[in-house]
Amino acid sequence: MLQGYRLPIVFSVAIHLALVVVLSWGWESAPVAKKLAPPNYVEARLVKLETQAPKQQKAKPQKVVDVAAQRRAKQAKEAEAKKVQQQKLAREKAAKDKAAKEKAAKDKAAAEKARKDKELKEKQAQEEAKRRRQSELFDALEEEDEFMSQKTSAEAAQSYIAAISSRVEMNWSRPPSARNGMKCVLSIQLVPTGKVIDVKVVTSSGNPAFDRSAEQAVKKAERFPELVGMDPRVFEQNFRQLKLVFEPRDLRQ
């Protein structure tokens, strides 16, 4: 309790001591008596002063480290980083898988194309070989047909030539100088109707009278009806320009 009144008491005592000193000094220095003024009394009143305790600086609240929260935050961060890494790895794996699938698809398509190309080439080679065999067969048949045709044409031509020779000999007038063994080669120009257009000696017998008589015999015949209706190809090959060997067999020695 006294601590609350200490300051007012000290203050009051100090004032009284000051008054005593002033009064004492005033009496000793003044020889002449002076009318003393009534002393002023200082009424001391006990004042209850409420002293306030000095304000204490508020301490800043210390941060309380929440280890568990930090651990959870760290774990959450690590989990997020792990998740991001896993997503990255998943994307990379998906990209690799996609690239692998695309490559496999391309390889498969290339292999299928190569297989089809090979089959196509083999098929084309087989078809070409088949066409070649057929062509060779056709050529062989054509050659055979040509040979047979030529053979037939030659045989037919020989029969026509024999008929023409016989008709020329029928129209031939023997000259007196004709002898056995004489012969000449005549070139006779004909048309498909068998008509004689021209005749001349290309190889002489050595006897002008014999050669002239042969020419006259052809001209006298004028036309060979045996040629009518002949195959045009046979006619063109053998009778358009016929070379006839005129050699009578019943001449005198």
C-alpha positions in Angstrom: 0.0 0.0 0.0 2.8 2.5 0.9 4.4 2.1 -2.4 1.3 3.8 -3.9 1.7 6.9 -1.7 5.5 7.2 -1.7 5.7 9.8 -4.4 3.1 12.2 -2.9 4.7 12.0 0.5 8.2 12.8 -0.9 6.8 15.7 -2.8 5.1 17.1 0.3 8.2 16.8 2.5 10.3 18.6 -0.1 8.0 21.6 -0.2 8.1 21.9 3.6 11.8 21.8 3.7 12.0 24.4 1.1 9.8 26.8 3.1 11.9 26.2 6.2 15.1 27.1 4.4 13.6 30.3 2.9 12.3 31.4 6.2 15.5 30.8 8.0 17.6 32.7 5.5 15.2 35.6 5.5 15.4 36.1 9.3 19.1 36.1 9.6 19.8 38.6 6.8 17.2 41.2 7.6 18.2 43.5 10.6 15.0 45.5 10.6 12.0 43.9 11.7 9.5 43.6 9.1 6.0 42.8 9.3 5.7 39.3 8.7 3.2 38.2 6.3 1.1 35.4 7.4 2.6 32.2 6.2 1.1 30.5 3.4 0.2 27.1 4.2 0.3 24.5 1.7 -2.5 22.2 2.1 -1.2 18.8 1.5 -3.8 16.6 0.3 -3.2 13.0 0.0 -3.8 12.2 -3.5 -4.2 8.7 -4.5 -2.3 8.4 -7.6 -2.7 5.3 -9.6 0.5 4.6 -11.1 0.5 2.7 -14.2 3.0 0.1 -14.7 5.3 0.9 -17.5 4.0 -0.4 -20.7 5.8 -3.4 -21.6 6.5 -3.8 -25.2 4.4 -6.5 -26.6 6.5 -9.3 -27.7 6.0 -10.3 -31.2 4.3 -13.5 -31.4 6.8 -16.1 -32.2 5.9 -18.2 -35.1 5.2 -21.7 -34.1 6.8 -24.1 -36.5 4.4 -26.7 -37.4 6.6 -29.6 -38.3 3.7 -31.7 -39.2 2.4 -29.0 -41.6 5.8 -28.6 -43.1 6.1 -32.3 -43.6 2.7 -32.5 -45.1 3.6 -29.5 -47.4 6.9 -31.2 -48.4 5.1 -34.5 -49.0 2.4 -32.7 -51.0 5.1 -31.0 -53.0 7.0 -34.2 -53.6 3.8 -35.9 -54.5 3.0 -33.1 -57.0 6.5 -33.4 -58.4 6.2 -37.1 -58.6 2.8 -36.8 -60.3 4.2 -34.3 -62.8 7.1 -36.7 -63.5 4.8 -39.6 -63.8 2.6 -37.6 -66.2 5.7 -36.7 -68.2 6.9 -40.3 -68.3 3.4 -41.4 -69.3 3.3 -38.8 -72.1 6.7 -39.9 -73.3 5.7 -43.6 -73.1 2.5 -42.8 -75.0 4.5 -40.9 -77.6 7.0 -43.8 -77.9 4.1 -46.3 -78.1 2.4 -44.3 -80.7 5.7 -43.9 -82.7 6.3 -47.7 -82.4 2.8 -48.5 -83.5 3.1 -46.1 -86.5 6.5 -47.6 -87.4 5.0 -51.1 -87.1 2.1 -50.1 -89.2 4.4 -48.5 -91.8 6.7 -51.6 -91.8 3.7 -53.8 -92.1 2.3 -51.7 -95.0 5.8 -51.7 -96.6 6.1 -55.5 -96.2 2.5 -56.0 -97.6 3.4 -53.7 -100.5 6.6 -55.6 -101.2 4.7 -58.9 -101.0 2.1 -57.7 -103.4 4.7 -56.2 -105.7 6.6 -59.5 -105.7 3.4 -61.4 -106.4 2.5 -59.0 -109.2 6.0 -59.3 -110.7 5.8 -63.1 -110.5 2.3 -63.1 -112.0 3.5 -60.7 -114.8 6.6 -63.0 -115.4 4.3 -66.0 -115.6 1.9 -64.2 -117.9 4.9 -63.1 -120.0 6.2 -66.6 -120.1 2.8 -67.9 -121.1 2.4 -65.2 -123.8 5.9 -66.1 -125.0 5.1 -69.8 -125.2 1.8 -69.0 -126.9 3.6 -66.7 -129.3 6.2 -69.4 -130.0 3.5 -71.9 -130.5 1.6 -69.6 -132.8 4.8 -68.8 -134.7 5.5 -72.5 -135.0 1.9 -73.1 -136.2 2.2 -70.2 -138.5 5.5 -71.5 -139.8 4.0 -74.9 -140.2 0.9 -73.4 -141.9 3.1 -71.3 -144.1 5.2 -74.3 -144.9 2.2 -76.3 -145.7 0.7 -73.5 -147.6 3.8 -73.0 -149.5 4.1 -76.7 -150.1 0.4 -76.8 -151.2 0.9 -73.6 -153.3 4.0 -75.1 -154.8 2.2 -78.3 -155.6 -0.7 -76.4 -157.0 1.6 -74.1 -158.9 3.3 -77.1 -160.4 0.0 -78.6 -161.5 -1.0 -75.2 -163.1 2.4 -74.9 -164.8 2.0 -78.4 -166.1 -1.4 -77.5 -167.5 -0.1 -74.3 -169.1 2.9 -76.1 -170.6 0.6 -78.7 -172.0 -1.6 -76.0 -173.6 1.4 -74.2 -175.0 2.7 -77.4 -176.6 -0.7 -78.0 -178.1 -0.5 -74.6 -179.8 3.2 -75.0 -180.8 4.2 -75.4 -184.5 7.5 -77.2 -184.7 10.1 -75.5 -186.9 12.2 -77.7 -189.2 15.3 -76.9 -187.3 13.9 -78.1 -183.9 15.8 -80.9 -182.4 15.4 -83.0 -179.3 16.9 -81.4 -176.2 16.2 -77.9 -177.2 14.6 -75.6 -174.6 14.1 -72.0 -173.8 12.8 -70.0 -170.9 9.8 -67.8 -171.5 8.6 -65.0 -169.2 4.8 -64.8 -169.4 2.9 -61.9 -167.9 -0.6 -62.9 -166.8 -3.7 -61.5 -165.1 -6.0 -63.4 -162.6 -8.4 -64.2 -165.5 -5.5 -66.2 -167.1 -5.2 -63.8 -170.0 -1.7 -63.4 -171.5 -0.5 -59.8 -171.4 3.1 -60.2 -172.7 5.6 -63.0 -173.4 9.3 -62.9 -174.2 12.3 -65.2 -174.3 14.6 -64.7 -171.2 16.9 -67.7 -171.9 17.4 -68.7 -175.5 17.7 -72.2 -176.8 20.4 -71.1 -179.3 17.9 -71.5 -182.2 16.0 -68.4 -183.0 13.4 -70.3 -185.0 12.7 -72.5 -181.9 12.5 -69.5 -179.6 10.1 -67.6 -181.9 7.9 -70.7 -182.2 7.7 -71.0 -178.4 6.6 -67.3 -178.2 4.0 -67.8 -180.9 2.6 -70.8 -179.1 2.0 -68.8 -175.9 0.4 -65.9 -177.9 -1.8 -68.3 -179.7 -3.1 -69.7 -176.5 -4.0 -66.1 -175.5 -5.6 -67.2 -172.2 -5.2 -70.0 -169.7 -8.6 -70.7 -168.1 -6.9 -73.0 -165.5 -5.9 -69.9 -163.6 -9.5 -68.7 -163.1 -10.6 -69.0 -159.4 -7.0 -69.6 -158.2 -6.0 -68.5 -154.7 -4.9 -64.8 -155.2 -1.9 -65.4 -153.0 -0.8 -68.4 -155.1 -1.4 -66.3 -158.3 0.7 -63.4 -157.1 3.5 -65.6 -155.9 3.8 -67.8 -159.0 1.8 -66.6 -162.0 1.7 -62.8 -162.1 5.1 -63.1 -163.8 5.5 -66.8 -164.8 8.8 -68.2 -166.0 8.0 -71.2 -168.2 10.6 -73.7 -169.4 9.6 -74.7 -172.8 11.2 -78.1 -173.6 9.2 -80.4 -176.0 9.9 -84.1 -175.5 9.0 -85.6 -178.9 11.6 -83.8 -181.1 13.8 -85.4 -183.6 17.4 -86.3 -182.8 
